[in-house]
């Protein structure tokens, strides 16, 4: 089976006590047949932080949803 996590926040996970790092999270997901993730940010600074944290990967794409009334 090939599952897609269509809405995840890889930058908001507990990397101190629950997960070692992003590689650990993605390995745990893959073990449960989640092979692709759409990492979602809700602010432009959050988007940039998440891109830095996750890096370029074949199994993760990024999106940033901000409202036109939201300050940059």
Backbone as JSON, one array per atom type, in Angstrom:
{
  "sequence": "XXXXXXXXXXXXXXXXXXXXXXXXXXXXXXXXXXXXXXXXXXXXXXXXXXXXXXXXXXXXXXXXXXXXXXXX",
  "N": [[0.84, -1.18, 0.0], [0.43, 2.3, -0.64], [0.48, 5.1, 1.03], [-0.44, 8.55, 1.53], [0.37, 11.29, 3.49], [-1.5, 13.92, 3.66], [-1.5, 16.3, 5.01], [0.55, 17.5, 7.14], [2.53, 18.67, 9.91], [5.57, 18.93, 10.06], [7.37, 20.52, 11.33], [6.39, 21.01, 13.82], [6.61, 18.97, 15.65], [7.5, 16.86, 18.48], [10.69, 16.84, 18.99], [12.42, 16.44, 21.02], [11.74, 14.5, 22.95], [10.08, 12.58, 21.78], [10.63, 12.02, 19.05], [13.64, 11.43, 17.18], [14.64, 12.94, 15.02], [13.82, 14.5, 11.83], [14.27, 12.5, 9.93], [13.8, 10.22, 11.48], [11.04, 10.49, 12.01], [9.99, 10.29, 9.4], [10.83, 7.72, 8.74], [9.38, 6.21, 10.6], [6.83, 6.77, 9.67], [6.97, 5.64, 7.09], [7.22, 2.97, 7.78], [4.65, 2.45, 8.36], [3.43, 2.46, 5.98], [3.12, 5.03, 4.96], [4.21, 6.88, 2.48], [4.66, 9.34, 1.35], [4.61, 12.82, 2.01], [2.82, 15.83, 2.59], [3.91, 18.68, 3.74], [2.78, 21.19, 5.77], [2.65, 24.67, 6.22], [1.69, 27.58, 8.09], [2.39, 30.17, 8.18], [4.58, 32.54, 6.6], [7.23, 32.83, 7.74], [7.21, 30.44, 9.22], [7.06, 28.58, 7.16], [9.56, 28.92, 5.91], [11.24, 28.14, 8.02], [10.45, 25.45, 8.29], [11.24, 24.43, 5.8], [14.01, 24.67, 6.06], [14.42, 22.94, 8.25], [13.48, 20.42, 7.34], [14.56, 20.07, 4.77], [15.57, 19.23, 1.34], [13.77, 16.65, -0.08], [12.77, 13.59, -1.63], [10.35, 12.55, -0.89], [8.78, 14.43, 0.37], [6.82, 17.3, 0.08], [6.13, 20.83, 0.15], [3.81, 23.24, 1.47], [2.26, 26.45, 1.87], [-0.13, 28.04, 3.55], [-1.59, 31.03, 3.79], [-3.68, 33.64, 4.97], [-5.06, 36.41, 3.22], [-5.53, 38.52, 4.88], [-3.84, 38.19, 6.93], [-1.03, 39.32, 8.73], [2.28, 39.69, 7.35]],
  "CA": [[0.0, 0.0, 0.0], [1.15, 3.57, -0.71], [-0.34, 6.14, 1.64], [0.07, 9.92, 1.51], [-0.09, 12.19, 4.55], [-1.78, 15.13, 2.88], [-1.49, 17.5, 5.84], [1.34, 17.28, 8.35], [3.33, 19.8, 10.38], [6.83, 18.32, 10.48], [8.12, 21.47, 12.17], [5.75, 21.16, 15.12], [6.66, 17.71, 16.4], [8.36, 16.81, 19.67], [11.98, 16.25, 18.63], [13.24, 16.28, 22.22], [11.48, 13.26, 23.68], [9.28, 11.61, 21.03], [11.3, 11.67, 17.79], [15.04, 11.84, 17.14], [14.78, 13.98, 14.0], [12.87, 14.34, 10.72], [14.5, 11.17, 9.36], [13.12, 9.27, 12.36], [9.6, 10.64, 11.77], [9.66, 9.76, 8.08], [11.03, 6.27, 8.8], [8.22, 5.67, 11.32], [5.69, 6.88, 8.75], [7.16, 4.65, 6.03], [6.94, 1.65, 8.37], [3.19, 2.32, 8.39], [3.04, 2.61, 4.57], [3.02, 6.44, 4.53], [5.41, 7.02, 1.65], [4.77, 10.7, 0.84], [4.02, 13.79, 2.94], [2.65, 17.24, 2.27], [4.21, 19.43, 4.96], [1.99, 22.42, 5.69], [2.98, 25.81, 7.08], [0.59, 28.55, 8.14], [2.98, 31.51, 8.09], [5.78, 32.55, 5.75], [8.41, 32.45, 8.53], [7.09, 29.02, 9.54], [7.39, 27.85, 5.94], [11.02, 28.96, 5.73], [11.81, 27.31, 9.08], [10.2, 24.06, 7.97], [12.12, 24.07, 4.68], [15.36, 24.48, 6.62], [14.41, 21.77, 9.12], [13.22, 19.18, 6.59], [15.47, 19.97, 3.63], [15.05, 18.69, 0.09], [13.54, 15.2, -0.02], [11.9, 13.09, -2.69], [9.06, 12.11, -0.35], [8.12, 15.52, 1.09], [6.62, 18.59, -0.59], [5.74, 21.87, 1.1], [2.82, 24.24, 1.11], [2.11, 27.51, 2.86], [-1.44, 28.65, 3.42], [-1.76, 32.24, 4.6], [-4.83, 34.44, 4.59], [-4.68, 37.74, 2.73], [-5.68, 39.46, 5.98], [-2.83, 37.86, 7.93], [0.21, 40.09, 8.52], [3.43, 38.89, 6.94]],
  "C": [[0.89, 1.24, 0.0], [0.22, 4.65, -0.18], [0.36, 7.49, 1.58], [-0.5, 10.66, 2.72], [-0.26, 13.55, 3.89], [-1.82, 16.41, 3.71], [-0.74, 17.21, 7.14], [2.16, 18.53, 8.66], [4.64, 19.24, 10.94], [7.65, 19.24, 11.38], [7.55, 21.59, 13.57], [5.77, 19.92, 15.98], [7.64, 17.79, 17.56], [9.65, 16.07, 19.32], [12.9, 16.11, 19.85], [13.0, 14.95, 22.91], [10.73, 12.19, 22.87], [9.97, 11.11, 19.76], [12.74, 12.16, 17.84], [15.23, 13.04, 16.21], [13.77, 13.71, 12.9], [13.04, 12.97, 10.07], [13.77, 10.1, 10.17], [11.61, 9.3, 12.12], [9.22, 10.0, 10.44], [9.86, 8.25, 8.03], [9.85, 5.6, 9.52], [6.98, 5.7, 10.43], [5.79, 5.81, 7.67], [6.88, 3.24, 6.53], [5.44, 1.38, 8.45], [2.6, 2.61, 7.01], [2.76, 4.05, 4.14], [4.31, 6.76, 3.8], [5.64, 8.44, 1.16], [4.04, 11.64, 1.78], [3.92, 15.17, 2.32], [2.79, 18.0, 3.57], [3.61, 20.83, 4.82], [2.48, 23.45, 6.69], [1.82, 26.79, 7.03], [1.07, 29.99, 8.17], [4.2, 31.43, 7.18], [7.05, 32.24, 6.55], [8.39, 30.96, 8.91], [7.44, 28.14, 8.36], [8.91, 27.79, 5.75], [11.72, 28.1, 6.78], [11.64, 25.83, 8.75], [11.07, 23.59, 6.81], [13.54, 23.83, 5.16], [15.44, 23.21, 7.45], [14.35, 20.47, 8.32], [14.21, 18.99, 5.45], [14.79, 19.4, 2.4], [14.95, 17.17, 0.19], [12.6, 14.8, -1.15], [10.5, 12.76, -2.18], [8.33, 13.17, 0.47], [8.01, 16.73, 0.16], [6.04, 19.55, 0.45], [4.62, 22.74, 0.56], [2.76, 25.27, 2.23], [0.76, 28.18, 2.6], [-1.57, 29.84, 4.35], [-2.96, 33.01, 4.07], [-4.35, 35.83, 4.15], [-4.8, 38.8, 3.82], [-4.64, 39.24, 7.08], [-1.58, 38.7, 7.68], [1.36, 39.16, 8.15], [4.33, 38.74, 8.11]]
}
